[in-house]
Amino acid sequence: MAFSSLRPLRSRNYALVWSSALVSNVGSWVQTVALGTLVTLDQHNPFWTAFVMAAGFLPMGLLAPLGGMLADRLDRRRWLIATTVAEAAFAFLLAALVAGGHRSPWLLVVLSFVGSSAGSIGFPAYQALLPDLVEQEDLMAAVSLSSAQWNMGRVLGPAVAGVILVTWSPSMAFLVNGVSFGAVVIALSLVRVPSHPRAPSSEGVWHRLREGARVAASEPSCRAAIILIALLAIVISPFIGLIASLAIDGLHRRAGGPATLTTAQGIGAVIGALALAPLAMKIGHRRVVTVSLVAVAVAVILYGLSPTLPLAAIGIALVGGAYICVLSGLNTVVQLTAPEASRGRVLSLFMMALGVLYPLGLMLQGEVARIIGVRTMTVASGLVMLAALGLVGLVSPSTFRALDTGVHRSVPDAAVAEVAEVDLAAGLRVEPDDPGTA
């Protein structure tokens, strides 16, 4: 059990994708820290910091449904390669423009939005590809390890960003990010996964998207995961985009402050991600996710109350550990319960809830933070989360019970029949009673 979190790395395909994604995520966090530091030092306004960070995340919500549909229609590996190349191109463009002195906040908003669009439309393909890289019993550990490598990038990336910002410039940080995408392209070129034939369908885009939504709404576990990720996104997730503001304007630190807090959050998240699978095996998936939801709210309160950078670093490390347990746990629920033929679309709805509500919550909290202070806003978000969780438990306790993945749940027969008509027309087959597809 102690090493269950590392078992997916026995798969050559998963190990290739995982290691290359780590390299790329280091580059992505180098760019994120550099961008947040650049706009904060230029503007000293939490709203602009939040706006630029939100612009980089919003495409995940807006384009995830389209990306999910494409993930269910195209070769997922090849599509992921194409979108990764596009991401690299936009990173190079950002580096060139900032190096040329073009750094107005509105320009950074536009570049952040456009640059992240390519990755957002390809990310559902990455999520849907995971079950093809490992055995089903290793899926939760694979999702947790993917979260761990993303947060290892959060640990290493800010350290690299700090060196680059002190030694060179933000444009060099953006250039490093562009180069890092090459590792993913090379790894995906070497990976071989099972083929899932996807014949052309006569059904339109909106019809297929509606059918994906019907599957998500009909499956209790998927529905519960989407509801809870939506709550997390709008109330708690904005702390991520406000890290630079809390460090610089709340704790009166300069460029090193955001890097320190981001690194601390990453360390906590890596520990949490590695602990998730063993904990779920010992005390149950539902209990781990439920406790983590409460823990992340309490940790955010402690983080906001911290008066010094070292205490804030400890607080945000606790936030990072609990937050990633919630994120990975809910993602795993969807992975295990969504039918293979609709997995990309259902996952895209999960990401849409996160991708749309997080930027909205971030912009709202950024504006409120401008008025009452970023630390006060952070504490308030934790209190609101605790109240919201209590309300959900009171009004709809079945939401938390549905997180138990130990018992297989099938999509209701009527929904299966309707989805099957669409997927059979596309040359696909839905088998809701097969544990391998649920």
BAFIFI-530668 format. One record per residue (C-alpha): residue number from 1; x, y, z. Coordinates in nm, 3 decimals, decimal comma. Layout:
# BAFIFI-530668
NUM_X_Y_Z
...
# end
This chain:
# BAFIFI-530668
1_0,000_0,000_0,000
2_0,289_0,239_0,078
3_0,398_0,245_-0,285
4_0,055_0,222_-0,448
5_0,079_0,587_-0,551
6_0,379_0,507_-0,772
7_0,248_0,193_-0,945
8_0,134_0,371_-1,265
9_0,497_0,455_-1,341
10_0,551_0,086_-1,420
11_0,370_0,156_-1,747
12_0,614_0,277_-2,014
13_0,347_0,487_-2,183
14_0,238_0,655_-1,862
15_0,597_0,715_-1,750
16_0,678_0,886_-2,082
17_0,374_1,111_-2,069
18_0,417_1,184_-1,699
19_0,785_1,283_-1,720
20_0,737_1,500_-2,029
21_0,436_1,672_-1,869
22_0,655_1,750_-1,567
23_0,907_1,930_-1,790
24_0,628_2,122_-1,961
25_0,459_2,214_-1,633
26_0,782_2,353_-1,493
27_0,782_2,582_-1,795
28_0,414_2,669_-1,748
29_0,469_2,768_-1,385
30_0,774_2,973_-1,484
31_0,542_3,168_-1,715
32_0,257_3,191_-1,461
33_0,478_3,334_-1,186
34_0,652_3,571_-1,429
35_0,321_3,695_-1,568
36_0,162_3,749_-1,226
37_0,473_3,925_-1,095
38_0,497_4,144_-1,407
39_0,139_4,273_-1,389
40_0,143_4,314_-1,009
41_0,465_4,517_-1,007
42_0,339_4,730_-1,296
43_-0,015_4,794_-1,165
44_-0,026_4,721_-0,785
45_-0,395_4,644_-0,833
46_-0,541_4,305_-0,729
47_-0,811_4,340_-0,995
48_-0,558_4,350_-1,282
49_-0,361_4,060_-1,133
50_-0,683_3,861_-1,103
51_-0,797_3,967_-1,453
52_-0,477_3,850_-1,624
53_-0,473_3,522_-1,430
54_-0,843_3,465_-1,501
55_-0,790_3,529_-1,872
56_-0,541_3,244_-1,877
57_-0,787_3,006_-1,716
58_-1,117_3,107_-1,874
59_-1,059_2,916_-2,203
60_-1,067_2,590_-2,008
61_-1,429_2,656_-1,930
62_-1,528_2,808_-2,262
63_-1,352_2,556_-2,486
64_-1,360_2,240_-2,273
65_-1,694_2,119_-2,421
66_-1,560_2,156_-2,775
67_-1,234_1,992_-2,671
68_-1,427_1,706_-2,509
69_-1,629_1,645_-2,823
70_-1,311_1,645_-3,035
71_-1,146_1,407_-2,787
72_-1,433_1,164_-2,847
73_-1,410_1,201_-3,225
74_-1,038_1,231_-3,307
75_-0,725_1,033_-3,233
76_-0,655_1,168_-2,885
77_-0,276_1,132_-2,902
78_-0,239_1,313_-3,235
79_-0,482_1,585_-3,135
80_-0,285_1,644_-2,817
81_0,038_1,679_-3,015
82_-0,121_1,940_-3,242
83_-0,255_2,152_-2,955
84_0,078_2,131_-2,770
85_0,262_2,269_-3,073
86_0,011_2,555_-3,083
87_0,070_2,628_-2,713
88_0,444_2,654_-2,777
89_0,386_2,897_-3,064
90_0,181_3,132_-2,844
91_0,444_3,123_-2,567
92_0,707_3,231_-2,817
93_0,478_3,511_-2,937
94_0,429_3,635_-2,578
95_0,806_3,634_-2,522
96_0,870_3,835_-2,839
97_0,605_4,100_-2,769
98_0,707_4,157_-2,405
99_1,074_4,173_-2,507
100_0,972_4,447_-2,750
101_0,824_4,654_-2,466
102_0,458_4,567_-2,523
103_0,332_4,497_-2,169
104_0,009_4,689_-2,114
105_-0,236_4,499_-1,889
106_-0,497_4,472_-2,165
107_-0,241_4,319_-2,400
108_-0,137_4,071_-2,133
109_-0,503_3,978_-2,081
110_-0,549_3,909_-2,453
111_-0,222_3,715_-2,489
112_-0,297_3,512_-2,175
113_-0,643_3,423_-2,306
114_-0,537_3,332_-2,660
115_-0,229_3,143_-2,547
116_-0,421_2,921_-2,308
117_-0,695_2,848_-2,561
118_-0,484_2,595_-2,749
119_-0,405_2,401_-2,432
120_-0,763_2,416_-2,311
121_-0,906_2,264_-2,627
122_-0,655_1,981_-2,605
123_-0,668_1,910_-2,232
124_-0,982_1,691_-2,242
125_-0,790_1,461_-2,478
126_-0,513_1,432_-2,218
127_-0,764_1,353_-1,943
128_-0,948_1,097_-2,158
129_-0,617_0,938_-2,259
130_-0,517_0,847_-1,901
131_-0,730_0,529_-1,874
132_-0,556_0,399_-2,189
133_-0,213_0,442_-2,029
134_-0,265_0,236_-1,709
135_-0,467_-0,053_-1,570
136_-0,803_0,042_-1,420
137_-0,696_-0,041_-1,064
138_-0,413_0,211_-1,101
139_-0,632_0,491_-1,237
140_-0,676_0,685_-0,912
141_-0,301_0,668_-0,851
142_-0,243_0,780_-1,212
143_-0,471_1,083_-1,168
144_-0,302_1,163_-0,836
145_0,044_1,129_-0,987
146_-0,059_1,359_-1,271
147_-0,165_1,613_-1,011
148_0,161_1,554_-0,825
149_0,375_1,621_-1,132
150_0,170_1,932_-1,207
151_0,247_2,054_-0,856
152_0,609_1,944_-0,874
153_0,617_2,187_-1,162
154_0,468_2,439_-0,918
155_0,759_2,369_-0,680
156_1,036_2,384_-0,940
157_0,883_2,642_-1,173
158_0,872_2,937_-0,928
159_1,232_2,869_-0,823
160_1,339_2,878_-1,188
161_1,119_3,183_-1,246
162_1,283_3,364_-0,953
163_1,628_3,308_-1,100
164_1,515_3,416_-1,448
165_1,336_3,729_-1,323
166_1,639_3,838_-1,119
167_1,899_3,744_-1,381
168_1,716_3,813_-1,708
169_1,358_3,925_-1,771
170_0,995_3,809_-1,797
171_1,035_3,758_-2,171
172_1,305_3,497_-2,105
173_1,063_3,316_-1,871
174_0,805_3,302_-2,151
175_1,069_3,172_-2,391
176_1,161_2,892_-2,149
177_0,797_2,790_-2,134
178_0,776_2,768_-2,514
179_1,080_2,540_-2,530
180_0,946_2,313_-2,254
181_0,651_2,201_-2,469
182_0,896_2,012_-2,692
183_0,925_1,738_-2,428
184_0,553_1,659_-2,455
185_0,561_1,644_-2,833
186_0,854_1,399_-2,827
187_0,696_1,177_-2,559
188_0,358_1,158_-2,731
189_0,532_1,065_-3,055
190_0,676_0,760_-2,878
191_0,354_0,649_-2,703
192_0,130_0,374_-2,842
193_-0,223_0,338_-2,705
194_-0,523_0,117_-2,790
195_-0,721_0,229_-3,091
196_-1,084_0,332_-3,041
197_-1,238_0,351_-3,390
198_-1,449_0,662_-3,431
199_-1,648_0,660_-3,752
200_-1,799_0,987_-3,879
201_-2,133_1,078_-3,722
202_-2,426_1,247_-3,892
203_-2,516_1,417_-3,564
204_-2,425_1,783_-3,520
205_-2,186_1,932_-3,266
206_-2,455_2,063_-3,032
207_-2,643_1,733_-3,033
208_-2,332_1,541_-2,926
209_-2,257_1,798_-2,658
210_-2,612_1,765_-2,524
211_-2,579_1,387_-2,512
212_-2,258_1,421_-2,314
213_-2,440_1,650_-2,071
214_-2,724_1,396_-2,049
215_-2,482_1,121_-1,947
216_-2,321_1,345_-1,684
217_-2,659_1,444_-1,540
218_-2,784_1,083_-1,536
219_-2,484_0,938_-1,353
220_-2,507_1,031_-0,980
221_-2,131_1,021_-0,921
222_-2,049_1,240_-1,222
223_-2,323_1,484_-1,125
224_-2,197_1,508_-0,766
225_-1,838_1,562_-0,878
226_-1,941_1,844_-1,113
227_-2,152_2,016_-0,845
228_-1,871_2,006_-0,590
229_-1,598_2,116_-0,832
230_-1,820_2,412_-0,926
231_-1,848_2,511_-0,560
232_-1,474_2,473_-0,508
233_-1,398_2,674_-0,823
234_-1,597_2,985_-0,743
235_-1,527_3,002_-0,368
236_-1,182_2,852_-0,298
237_-0,985_2,832_-0,625
238_-0,942_3,213_-0,662
239_-0,670_3,200_-0,395
240_-0,440_3,071_-0,673
241_-0,472_3,380_-0,891
242_-0,434_3,614_-0,590
243_-0,108_3,467_-0,459
244_0,100_3,749_-0,609
245_-0,132_4,013_-0,464
246_-0,132_3,856_-0,118
247_0,249_3,832_-0,115
248_0,323_4,176_-0,260
249_0,033_4,392_-0,142
250_-0,086_4,189_0,159
251_0,250_4,092_0,309
252_0,458_4,369_0,145
253_0,709_4,143_-0,026
254_0,862_4,188_-0,369
255_0,919_3,936_-0,653
256_1,046_3,665_-0,416
257_0,719_3,658_-0,223
258_0,495_3,510_-0,495
259_0,761_3,252_-0,580
260_0,788_3,146_-0,215
261_0,414_3,104_-0,168
262_0,367_2,928_-0,502
263_0,649_2,687_-0,419
264_0,504_2,618_-0,073
265_0,164_2,545_-0,224
266_0,327_2,308_-0,470
267_0,510_2,119_-0,195
268_0,187_2,072_-0,004
269_0,008_1,963_-0,320
270_0,272_1,704_-0,409
271_0,246_1,552_-0,060
272_-0,132_1,553_-0,081
273_-0,137_1,396_-0,426
274_0,098_1,116_-0,325
275_-0,103_1,049_-0,008
276_-0,443_1,039_-0,182
277_-0,440_0,685_-0,325
278_-0,312_0,511_-0,006
279_-0,560_0,707_0,205
280_-0,848_0,619_-0,026
281_-0,753_0,252_-0,009
282_-0,746_0,266_0,370
283_-1,048_0,479_0,465
284_-1,245_0,507_0,141
285_-1,262_0,747_-0,150
286_-1,574_0,930_-0,033
287_-1,440_0,995_0,315
288_-1,107_1,128_0,186
289_-1,273_1,372_-0,054
290_-1,533_1,487_0,199
291_-1,275_1,551_0,472
292_-1,050_1,727_0,220
293_-1,334_1,964_0,123
294_-1,366_2,077_0,484
295_-0,989_2,083_0,534
296_-0,924_2,310_0,236
297_-1,172_2,567_0,368
298_-1,008_2,568_0,712
299_-0,660_2,587_0,558
300_-0,757_2,888_0,343
301_-0,875_3,070_0,657
302_-0,542_3,001_0,830
303_-0,354_3,113_0,517
304_-0,543_3,442_0,502
305_-0,487_3,510_0,874
306_-0,109_3,455_0,851
307_0,071_3,787_0,924
308_0,414_3,690_0,792
309_0,552_3,521_0,482
310_0,682_3,208_0,664
311_0,344_3,151_0,832
312_0,163_3,217_0,504
313_0,390_2,961_0,336
314_0,290_2,699_0,594
315_-0,075_2,791_0,553
316_-0,072_2,771_0,176
317_0,113_2,438_0,191
318_-0,182_2,301_0,389
319_-0,417_2,455_0,133
320_-0,223_2,291_-0,150
321_-0,239_1,945_0,006
322_-0,612_1,955_0,078
323_-0,697_2,127_-0,252
324_-0,526_1,867_-0,468
325_-0,693_1,583_-0,276
326_-1,031_1,737_-0,363
327_-0,939_1,806_-0,724
328_-0,786_1,463_-0,791
329_-1,053_1,280_-0,595
330_-1,340_1,440_-0,787
331_-1,160_1,392_-1,119
332_-1,117_1,022_-1,042
333_-1,490_0,989_-0,972
334_-1,563_1,111_-1,325
335_-1,291_0,896_-1,480
336_-1,430_0,580_-1,319
337_-1,799_0,640_-1,382
338_-1,816_0,805_-1,727
339_-1,859_0,560_-2,023
340_-1,552_0,545_-2,249
341_-1,742_0,664_-2,556
342_-1,859_0,976_-2,372
343_-1,565_1,018_-2,134
344_-1,414_1,315_-2,313
345_-1,741_1,508_-2,313
346_-1,824_1,432_-1,949
347_-1,472_1,530_-1,840
348_-1,506_1,849_-2,041
349_-1,816_1,941_-1,838
350_-1,617_1,881_-1,520
351_-1,343_2,109_-1,650
352_-1,599_2,359_-1,778
353_-1,738_2,401_-1,426
354_-1,386_2,465_-1,299
355_-1,276_2,672_-1,597
356_-1,574_2,910_-1,609
357_-1,646_2,958_-1,240
358_-1,285_2,995_-1,126
359_-1,218_3,305_-1,343
360_-1,552_3,454_-1,246
361_-1,483_3,395_-0,878
362_-1,130_3,526_-0,921
363_-1,242_3,854_-1,081
364_-1,513_3,899_-0,816
365_-1,274_3,829_-0,529
366_-1,007_4,046_-0,690
367_-1,246_4,344_-0,696
368_-1,362_4,281_-0,338
369_-0,997_4,241_-0,230
370_-0,926_4,585_-0,376
371_-1,182_4,727_-0,134
372_-1,140_4,523_0,186
373_-0,789_4,383_0,139
374_-0,669_4,056_-0,010
375_-0,607_3,884_0,323
376_-0,957_3,964_0,451
377_-1,104_3,839_0,124
378_-0,911_3,512_0,157
379_-1,042_3,449_0,509
380_-1,396_3,527_0,395
381_-1,373_3,273_0,111
382_-1,288_2,995_0,358
383_-1,582_3,085_0,580
384_-1,819_3,092_0,281
385_-1,695_2,748_0,175
386_-1,765_2,598_0,517
387_-2,116_2,744_0,513
388_-2,180_2,617_0,158
389_-2,063_2,264_0,242
390_-2,296_2,261_0,542
391_-2,584_2,371_0,322
392_-2,515_2,098_0,063
393_-2,497_1,837_0,338
394_-2,828_1,957_0,477
395_-3,020_1,995_0,152
396_-2,865_1,715_-0,057
397_-2,667_1,460_0,151
398_-2,679_1,219_-0,145
399_-2,425_1,445_-0,317
400_-2,155_1,329_-0,076
401_-2,271_0,966_-0,077
402_-2,237_0,954_-0,456
403_-1,860_1,006_-0,422
404_-1,820_0,645_-0,311
405_-1,667_0,474_-0,616
406_-1,645_0,136_-0,444
407_-1,990_0,047_-0,581
408_-2,038_0,058_-0,957
409_-2,326_0,274_-1,073
410_-2,474_0,253_-1,420
411_-2,625_0,527_-1,630
412_-3,005_0,483_-1,621
413_-3,142_0,266_-1,899
414_-3,335_0,546_-2,074
415_-3,028_0,767_-2,094
416_-2,815_0,474_-2,214
417_-3,059_0,398_-2,491
418_-3,054_0,756_-2,616
419_-2,675_0,785_-2,595
420_-2,629_0,445_-2,756
421_-2,824_0,556_-3,062
422_-2,581_0,841_-3,116
423_-2,266_0,646_-3,042
424_-2,367_0,343_-3,248
425_-2,425_0,575_-3,542
426_-2,065_0,685_-3,495
427_-1,940_0,326_-3,491
428_-1,900_0,326_-3,113
429_-2,045_0,103_-2,846
430_-2,158_0,198_-2,496
431_-2,150_-0,079_-2,237
432_-2,263_0,074_-1,907
433_-2,246_-0,254_-1,716
434_-1,882_-0,312_-1,805
435_-1,656_-0,193_-1,518
436_-1,388_-0,112_-1,771
437_-1,598_0,165_-1,922
438_-1,763_0,292_-1,610
# end
